[in-house]
Each structure stands twice: as C-alpha cells, then as structure tokens.
Amino acid sequence: MNILWPRAIRFWIIALPLAWLAMFLAAPFLMSFAISFGTATDTAPPFQMDPPGFAAWRLLASDTLYLDAFLTSARIAASATVLTILLGYPMAYAIARAPERRRPLLIILVMLPFWTSFLIRIYAWTALLKPSGLINAALQGIGLIDTPLELINNEFAVHLGLVYVYLPFMVLPLYASLEKLDPALEEAAADLGARPWANFLTVTLPLTLPGLAAGALLVFIPASAEFIVPDLLGGPDTNLLGRVIWSEFFSNRDWPATAALASALVAILAGPILLFQRLQARA
C-alpha cells in the first residue's frame, strides 16, 4: 500500500494536466486541422467535409497574400523580440542585483500592467499616439514640432505596442536566470582582469542563455500571431497573420482556409519550441 499510493499520486499529477491539454489544446487543433480539408459553402456551418479535399491547402500555397502575411509577421515579431531583449535584459539584471528586500516590489511593478485589461491598455496607446493625442500635443506645446507626427497606423506603432505588451514575458525568465547566477563568478572574472563587457559576454550571458531563449519564445510566438495590436495600432496596411485569419473567418467566412492557415501557423511555430527543448536537453 505504501508503494502503490505514491504511484497513484504521480499518475494523477501527470494525468490531470495531460487531460486538460488534450481537451482544450489537442482536440480543438485536431478539429481545426480536419476542417482545413473541407470545402467552403454558403450553408451553416459554412463548410462541408464530404468529400474531403485539399482546396484550402492549395489556396494557401498559391496565394501570395498568405506568404506575405507570414513573412511580415515573422519580421515584425523577430524585431519586437530583439527590442524586448535589449530593454528587458538590463531591467532583469537590475532587479536581480537589487537588494533582496526590494526585489518583490520591482517584480510587482513589472507585472503591474497585467492587472489591467489587455484591450484597454492598447486603446490607451491609441489615445497617446493619434495626431491629436497627448504625445503630439506635448511635443507641439514645448515647440519641438509644428505639425503632428505620424505615430499610429504604421509599423512603428505595432512595434511599440508589441514591446510594451510582451516586455514582462522577457523580463521574468531573464530575472529567474540572473537571480540564480552566483555574483561570485562575475567577481572572479573581474579579479582575473576581465573588463565589464568581456565579463558579461563570457560569464553572464552564456549562463543566462536558457532564460533568454525562454523569454524569446514567450515573446516571438504570441507576437507573430497577434491581432489586437496590429488592428488597433497598425492600420489597414499592416497585414499580419492574425488579421488575415480574422478576415478569412469573419469577413470571407472561409473556414477551411482559416483552419489551414491556423494549422500551418501552429506547425511552423512548433519548430522553435522543439529546437529549444532539444537544446535544453543537451544542456
């Protein structure tokens, strides 16, 4: 009995999360993947599965709209990820090296935006960035500009929104890695003559690469499929995958094409995750 009881506990600890993932992740994905082999119709629901076909996948392979949307999404998500690294690493380092009694407060400040609705925060940025918004009004008030700057409905606004939204997802994994790093290692490198940059590149950065990789994945994957930020801040010319999926589903009512695009996106984004897990296993 003493042997079987721990086994039962381990079974349920593993089984319950797996059941949750199967019900709310695997099952919807498999349903979406199956719909991608249907044919769009004017019925309700707007597709039929008899007979199954590859029309949606052929459309996905032949229409340059989807390829352009994917490349644009990957480019913007990658650049936003780099920006979050450049901003998040110093923040995480400062928090990890702050006095221990101050660290909880600093972490709360990083997580503070999560206490407000995501949509409300993006609407707040529209109020700040629009031509009659607070930023342009302040710049004109102090005489730096004569006419309002175009701060919204462009890629600059999209990058700004993505970095603002996903910066905590970069800071927290980096902080976890830096907080575990023994400061004595950096002190030893400095005693041996390593300059600050050499110290960072040879000691700090290599030892925090797992946190950096985790943060990069947490930023890049949702940013590449983001819908609200490009829709509200990017304007009609910002053609990202999230907006294309929304348009195909709600405007064109082409559920097979939407399902094929979503399935292809999941398959592509699974690559970096599997690569990260393989590198982690080797480490």
C-alpha positions as MATLAB code, in Angstrom:
seq = 'MNILWPRAIRFWIIALPLAWLAMFLAAPFLMSFAISFGTATDTAPPFQMDPPGFAAWRLLASDTLYLDAFLTSARIAASATVLTILLGYPMAYAIARAPERRRPLLIILVMLPFWTSFLIRIYAWTALLKPSGLINAALQGIGLIDTPLELINNEFAVHLGLVYVYLPFMVLPLYASLEKLDPALEEAAADLGARPWANFLTVTLPLTLPGLAAGALLVFIPASAEFIVPDLLGGPDTNLLGRVIWSEFFSNRDWPATAALASALVAILAGPILLFQRLQARA';
ca = [
       0.000    0.000    0.000;
       2.838    2.357    0.811;
       4.357    1.682   -2.612;
       1.136    1.967   -4.615;
      -0.013    5.227   -3.030;
       2.905    7.387   -4.309;
       2.427    5.811   -7.751;
      -1.250    6.792   -7.736;
      -0.367   10.333   -6.729;
       2.201   10.595   -9.529;
      -0.318    9.191  -12.002;
      -2.952   11.820  -11.189;
      -0.399   14.632  -11.094;
       0.586   13.749  -14.646;
      -2.823   12.628  -15.924;
      -4.833   15.724  -14.984;
      -2.639   18.256  -16.859;
      -2.454   15.902  -19.837;
      -6.248   15.568  -19.861;
      -6.588   19.354  -19.708;
      -4.158   19.801  -22.636;
      -5.905   17.068  -24.634;
      -9.334   18.642  -24.106;
      -8.515   22.315  -24.615;
      -5.437   22.197  -26.889;
      -5.148   18.974  -28.838;
      -8.863   18.454  -29.535;
      -9.515   21.998  -30.896;
      -6.380   21.809  -33.009;
      -7.378   18.442  -34.477;
     -10.862   19.784  -35.223;
      -9.358   22.824  -36.943;
      -6.962   20.610  -38.894;
      -9.849   18.409  -40.044;
     -11.889   21.448  -41.167;
      -8.952   22.546  -43.350;
      -9.749   19.600  -45.664;
     -13.344   20.732  -46.139;
     -14.912   22.929  -48.805;
     -16.291   26.407  -48.190;
     -20.077   26.725  -48.699;
     -22.881   29.178  -48.017;
     -24.527   26.838  -45.523;
     -24.344   26.830  -41.734;
     -21.680   25.911  -40.775;
     -20.041   27.367  -43.898;
     -18.150   24.232  -44.957;
     -18.735   20.633  -45.925;
     -16.483   17.646  -45.369;
     -17.932   15.287  -47.965;
     -15.831   14.727  -49.927;
     -12.633   15.936  -48.194;
     -10.210   17.857  -50.373;
      -7.105   19.987  -50.447;
      -8.568   23.180  -51.909;
      -7.739   25.253  -48.827;
      -4.157   23.999  -48.729;
      -3.712   24.638  -52.460;
      -5.001   28.173  -51.929;
      -2.574   28.599  -49.057;
       0.323   27.505  -51.248;
      -0.629   29.542  -54.314;
      -1.886   32.878  -52.937;
       0.973   35.264  -52.167;
      -1.225   37.088  -49.629;
      -0.599   34.387  -47.046;
       3.147   34.200  -47.691;
       3.461   37.985  -47.453;
       1.456   37.989  -44.207;
       3.647   35.266  -42.745;
       6.898   36.992  -43.703;
       5.667   40.328  -42.369;
       4.525   38.711  -39.119;
       7.840   36.876  -38.694;
       9.855   40.030  -39.401;
       7.886   42.238  -37.007;
       7.771   39.564  -34.302;
      11.532   38.970  -34.601;
      12.384   42.670  -34.411;
      10.000   43.135  -31.480;
      11.692   40.198  -29.749;
      15.121   41.790  -30.230;
      13.820   45.065  -28.800;
      12.384   43.301  -25.759;
      15.776   41.642  -25.208;
      17.597   44.980  -25.408;
      15.157   46.532  -22.934;
      14.402   43.516  -20.779;
      17.930   42.275  -20.079;
      19.075   45.463  -18.276;
      15.792   45.548  -16.362;
      16.117   41.919  -15.281;
      19.773   42.406  -14.355;
      18.967   45.480  -12.271;
      16.195   43.621  -10.431;
      18.394   40.564   -9.818;
      21.200   42.726   -8.405;
      18.921   44.973   -6.348;
      18.769   44.486   -2.564;
      16.765   41.379   -1.759;
      14.081   43.297    0.160;
      13.329   45.448   -2.925;
      13.067   42.657   -5.479;
       9.423   41.695   -4.773;
       8.329   45.312   -5.282;
      10.269   45.564   -8.549;
       8.751   42.316   -9.817;
       5.270   43.601   -8.940;
       5.985   46.761  -10.934;
       6.959   44.641  -13.944;
       3.744   42.627  -13.653;
       1.555   45.637  -12.892;
       0.274   46.030  -16.492;
      -1.313   42.569  -16.255;
      -3.725   43.972  -13.686;
      -5.414   45.985  -16.437;
      -7.317   44.620  -19.424;
      -5.142   43.998  -22.486;
      -7.653   45.738  -24.755;
      -7.901   48.811  -22.519;
      -4.125   49.185  -22.499;
      -3.954   49.137  -26.299;
      -6.813   51.639  -26.544;
      -4.820   53.847  -24.173;
      -1.912   53.777  -26.622;
      -4.217   54.886  -29.433;
      -5.137   57.912  -27.324;
      -1.458   58.658  -26.768;
      -0.266   58.165  -30.348;
      -3.040   59.660  -32.502;
      -2.397   63.066  -34.147;
      -4.479   64.835  -31.518;
      -3.129   62.630  -28.722;
      -1.132   63.503  -25.663;
       2.319   62.859  -27.168;
       1.832   65.115  -30.179;
       0.126   67.734  -28.016;
       3.071   67.726  -25.581;
       5.666   67.968  -28.383;
       3.785   70.820  -30.010;
       3.295   72.516  -26.660;
       7.041   72.692  -25.986;
       7.772   73.738  -29.567;
       9.666   70.660  -30.791;
       7.293   70.059  -33.730;
       4.933   72.230  -35.766;
       2.707   69.512  -37.210;
       1.631   66.231  -35.562;
       3.886   63.235  -36.093;
       2.517   60.066  -37.681;
       2.895   57.839  -34.653;
      -0.013   55.492  -35.326;
      -1.267   53.314  -38.186;
       2.242   52.191  -39.089;
       4.829   49.567  -38.142;
       6.368   51.861  -35.543;
       3.142   51.752  -33.542;
       2.929   47.973  -33.952;
       6.473   47.521  -32.647;
       5.764   49.875  -29.772;
       2.600   48.001  -28.822;
       4.234   44.570  -29.057;
       7.242   45.593  -26.983;
       5.010   47.202  -24.373;
       2.709   44.179  -24.140;
       5.306   41.395  -24.143;
       8.212   43.010  -22.289;
       7.249   41.327  -18.964;
       7.411   37.939  -20.703;
      11.069   38.660  -21.416;
      11.970   40.196  -18.064;
      10.613   37.415  -15.854;
      12.520   34.428  -17.392;
      15.692   36.508  -17.545;
      15.281   37.522  -13.924;
      14.841   33.877  -12.935;
      18.138   33.003  -14.641;
      20.037   36.027  -13.342;
      18.753   35.597   -9.799;
      20.237   32.087   -9.702;
      23.583   33.284  -11.074;
      26.249   33.450   -8.383;
      27.703   37.010   -8.303;
      30.993   35.488   -7.203;
      31.529   34.220  -10.753;
      31.411   37.763  -12.128;
      33.661   38.979   -9.302;
      36.168   36.233  -10.055;
      36.238   37.160  -13.741;
      36.783   40.818  -12.813;
      39.608   39.867  -10.453;
      41.245   37.976  -13.315;
      41.244   41.145  -15.429;
      38.029   40.801  -17.433;
      36.530   44.139  -18.378;
      32.781   44.681  -17.851;
      31.784   43.814  -21.433;
      34.091   40.779  -21.526;
      32.711   39.716  -18.168;
      29.176   39.953  -19.491;
      29.900   38.151  -22.774;
      31.959   35.314  -21.291;
      30.254   34.735  -17.927;
      26.835   36.326  -17.504;
      25.363   35.869  -20.988;
      26.288   32.185  -21.503;
      24.934   31.224  -18.088;
      21.619   33.012  -18.711;
      21.019   31.726  -22.241;
      18.211   29.342  -21.124;
      16.261   32.268  -19.655;
      16.982   34.363  -22.729;
      15.772   31.604  -25.045;
      12.640   31.044  -22.972;
      11.856   34.759  -22.993;
      12.433   34.968  -26.739;
       9.961   32.142  -27.334;
       7.399   33.670  -24.990;
       7.600   36.923  -26.955;
       8.059   35.731  -30.546;
       5.335   33.070  -30.648;
       2.351   35.193  -29.493;
       3.679   38.307  -31.272;
       3.762   36.502  -34.622;
       0.024   35.752  -34.382;
      -1.041   38.966  -32.626;
      -4.330   40.516  -33.774;
      -5.354   43.341  -31.426;
      -2.089   45.304  -31.568;
      -1.791   45.454  -35.387;
      -5.528   46.009  -35.783;
      -5.707   48.994  -33.425;
      -2.234   50.463  -33.863;
      -1.096   49.257  -37.285;
      -3.878   50.474  -39.520;
      -5.247   48.819  -42.658;
      -1.864   48.448  -44.367;
      -0.342   46.233  -41.666;
      -1.130   42.780  -42.991;
      -0.190   40.339  -40.233;
      -1.304   36.733  -39.878;
      -3.683   37.470  -37.025;
      -5.602   39.960  -39.147;
      -5.632   37.626  -42.158;
      -7.053   34.797  -40.037;
      -9.718   37.129  -38.615;
     -10.628   38.378  -42.094;
     -10.911   34.876  -43.564;
     -13.050   33.664  -40.674;
     -15.419   36.597  -40.116;
     -15.449   38.553  -43.387;
     -14.927   35.891  -46.056;
     -16.445   33.081  -43.950;
     -13.930   30.675  -45.475;
     -13.487   28.312  -42.571;
     -11.329   25.728  -44.427;
      -8.833   28.414  -45.479;
      -8.820   29.809  -41.950;
      -8.253   26.356  -40.478;
      -5.459   25.606  -42.946;
      -3.732   28.905  -42.157;
      -4.055   28.381  -38.403;
      -2.797   24.782  -38.669;
       0.186   25.853  -40.760;
       0.976   28.582  -38.242;
       0.915   26.110  -35.341;
       3.138   23.687  -37.257;
       5.665   26.427  -38.073;
       5.763   27.805  -34.539;
       6.223   24.322  -33.112;
       9.686   24.230  -34.716;
      11.348   26.775  -32.386;
       9.743   25.117  -29.361;
      11.084   21.673  -30.294;
      14.504   23.181  -31.032;
      14.545   24.883  -27.638;
      13.607   21.651  -25.881;
      16.370   19.793  -27.729;
      18.959   22.402  -26.749;
      17.728   22.278  -23.157;
      18.064   18.502  -23.132;
      21.637   18.735  -24.451;
      22.487   21.377  -21.850;
];
